[in-house]
Amino acid sequence: YSVSPVEVTEHWHGTGFSFTVTAPAGCTWTATPAEPWIKVDRAAGDGSALVAVSHDIFIEDATRHAAVQVRWPTPTGGQNVSVAQEGCRYGFDTMPASFPASGGTRRVTVVTQAVSASCPLGCPWTAASTAPWIHINSSMPRAGDDAFSYEVQANSGGARAGAITVAGRTLAVSQAGI
């Protein structure tokens, strides 16, 4: 029995890959993902076969690791296929935004970078308001380096605070009262 490749590095966007199990005809084996974010198209087989592996997108600022455990009934027991999936990094102006009671609009530039410089695709992101008086004016979702604008409605009450989130990061927004 053998497995190839035994190490794979994937980008954030989840394209997937395949590995080959080589075994004599009639000899059984199993393929079990060690984490729920990894899926295989065949959990068992006999003889040689190609196993397709898929995974979810991953946009955290990290690299996650797991294995597909390939096992067979021999004294050596099996081989793991080690999977690393690289995520994305995000940045934008995180300075708190202050508005007068009359409201106003602002533009925020979002910069993204895949953990691996070899990934050609821009990382996906969405800007969302946590307060009903803050409105995102740009269409969502977006990807890569891009910008969005938002509007703060006029305030007829006391001072208030809200936020805009982008890829798990927070931009604080405050507004003076009348």
Protein Blocks (a to p, Z undefined) as FASTA:
>chain_A
ZZddfbdcddfkonopaddddddehiacddddfbfkbccfbfbdedjddddddddddfbd
cddddddddddddfkopacdddddddddddddfbdcdddfkbpadddddddddfblklmb
dcddddddfbfkbccfbdcddehjddddddddddfbdcddddddeehiacddddddZZ
